[in-house]
């Protein structure tokens, strides 16, 4: 899920160690377009945060490796960004972290007579992802993580509140560190 095509997965293999060495995790990578291609990388720090400076730092690290390895023929534009509030869920740990939030999922095969699901994440059991179905909230369906081809958080008030709360906590922590640095001077 982090990469759709064979070329995407090959680029992930090349760039995962670069991102990890710089202190980041690649959430999703997509090489898109025809003539003027675009390499889109969504990443975050292990704590789940990512700001503009982080994007710049990771972009520079990736550019060095891409320039040396030259794995993409022709021109391309590199975009490094955060996964965003209504982020894609691409790793098993994402489904654990966002348990209780609304999600849209698509499978590569039919399960429970369909391929698309919408509902509340109900956690992870082994390699299976649980979802409480939107139209049947008392029904939890577990599907193998390996069957999921696309999953994304739905933008809800609850998710927006979580994002705002996390941002406020991060700003308060940064402000506290800044105050401590001033006190030391």
C-alpha positions in Angstrom: 0.0 0.0 0.0 2.9 2.4 0.6 3.6 2.0 -3.1 1.2 0.9 -5.9 3.4 -0.1 -8.7 6.6 -2.2 -9.0 8.5 1.1 -9.7 7.0 2.7 -6.6 8.1 -0.3 -4.4 11.5 -0.2 -5.9 11.9 3.5 -5.0 10.6 2.7 -1.5 13.4 0.1 -1.2 15.9 2.7 -2.3 14.6 5.5 -0.2 13.5 3.9 3.1 17.0 3.7 4.5 17.6 7.3 3.5 14.5 8.5 5.3 15.3 6.4 8.4 18.8 7.7 8.5 17.4 11.2 8.5 14.9 10.3 11.2 11.7 9.9 9.1 9.4 7.2 7.9 7.9 7.1 4.4 4.1 6.7 4.7 3.4 6.6 1.0 5.3 7.0 -2.3 3.7 7.5 -5.7 5.5 8.2 -9.0 2.8 9.8 -11.2 2.4 11.4 -14.6 3.6 10.9 -18.1 6.0 13.4 -19.7 6.6 15.5 -16.6 6.5 13.0 -13.8 6.0 13.7 -10.2 7.5 11.7 -7.3 5.2 12.3 -4.3 6.5 11.2 -0.9 4.4 11.5 2.3 6.5 11.1 5.4 6.6 11.7 9.1 8.9 11.5 12.1 8.4 8.4 14.3 6.3 10.5 16.7 3.9 11.2 13.8 4.7 14.8 13.3 6.2 16.6 10.3 6.7 20.3 9.6 8.0 22.4 6.7 11.6 22.2 8.0 11.3 18.4 8.2 10.0 18.2 4.6 12.9 20.3 3.5 15.4 18.2 5.3 14.0 15.0 3.9 13.7 16.4 0.4 17.4 17.3 0.4 18.5 13.9 1.7 16.3 12.1 -0.9 17.5 14.4 -3.7 21.2 13.5 -3.0 20.4 9.8 -3.4 18.1 10.2 -6.4 20.8 12.3 -8.2 23.5 9.7 -7.5 21.3 6.6 -8.2 19.3 8.2 -11.1 16.5 5.5 -10.8 13.9 7.6 -12.8 14.4 8.1 -16.5 13.7 11.7 -17.6 12.6 14.7 -15.7 10.5 14.5 -12.6 9.4 16.8 -9.8 10.0 15.7 -6.2 7.3 16.6 -3.6 7.8 15.8 0.0 4.8 16.4 2.3 3.1 15.3 5.5 0.3 12.7 5.2 -2.2 15.4 6.3 -5.0 15.1 8.8 -7.1 12.8 6.6 -4.1 10.7 5.9 -3.7 7.5 4.1 -3.3 4.4 6.3 -0.6 2.3 4.8 1.1 0.5 7.6 -0.5 -1.9 10.1 0.6 0.4 13.0 -1.5 3.2 11.3 -4.7 1.1 11.8 -3.7 0.6 15.5 -2.9 4.3 16.1 -6.2 5.6 14.6 -8.5 3.0 16.2 -11.9 4.6 16.8 -11.7 7.0 13.9 -13.8 6.8 10.7 -12.0 5.2 7.7 -12.7 4.3 4.1 -11.0 1.1 2.9 -10.8 -0.8 -0.4 -9.8 -4.4 -0.8 -8.2 -6.2 -3.7 -10.9 -8.9 -3.4 -14.4 -9.3 -2.3 -15.1 -9.9 1.4 -18.5 -9.8 3.0 -19.9 -9.4 -0.5 -18.0 -6.2 -1.3 -14.7 -4.5 -1.9 -15.3 -1.1 -0.3 -15.9 -0.5 3.4 -16.7 2.6 5.5 -16.9 2.7 9.2 -15.0 3.1 12.5 -11.6 1.4 12.9 -12.0 -1.4 15.5 -8.4 -2.2 16.0 -6.0 -4.8 14.9 -5.9 -8.5 15.7 -2.7 -10.1 14.5 -2.5 -9.3 10.8 -6.2 -8.4 10.5 -7.8 -5.0 10.6 -11.2 -4.5 12.2 -13.8 -2.1 11.0 -17.3 -1.4 12.6 -19.4 -1.0 9.5 -21.1 2.4 9.0 -24.5 0.9 8.1 -24.2 -1.8 10.8 -22.3 -0.3 13.8 -22.8 -3.4 15.9 -21.0 -5.5 13.2 -17.3 -5.7 13.2 -15.6 -7.1 10.1 -12.0 -8.2 10.2 -10.0 -8.3 6.9 -6.4 -9.3 6.3 -4.1 -6.3 6.2 -2.6 -7.8 3.0 -6.0 -7.5 1.2 -6.2 -3.7 1.7 -5.2 -1.7 -1.3 -6.4 1.7 -0.2 -7.4 3.1 3.2 -7.8 6.7 4.3 -9.1 8.5 7.3 -12.4 10.3 6.8 -12.3 14.0 7.7 -14.6 14.3 10.7 -15.0 16.8 13.6 -13.4 14.2 15.9 -10.3 13.9 13.7 -10.0 17.7 13.3 -10.2 18.0 17.1 -7.4 15.4 17.5 -5.2 17.4 15.0 -5.9 20.7 16.8 -5.1 19.1 20.2 -1.9 17.6 19.0 -0.8 20.9 17.4 -1.6 22.8 20.6 0.4 20.3 22.7 3.4 20.5 20.3 3.3 24.3 20.3 3.2 24.3 24.2 6.1 21.9 24.4 8.1 24.1 21.9 7.3 27.2 23.9 8.4 25.6 27.1 11.7 24.5 25.5 12.2 28.0 24.2 11.5 29.5 27.7 14.1 27.2 29.2 16.7 28.2 26.7 16.1 31.9 27.4 16.4 31.2 31.2 19.8 29.5 30.7 21.1 32.6 28.9 
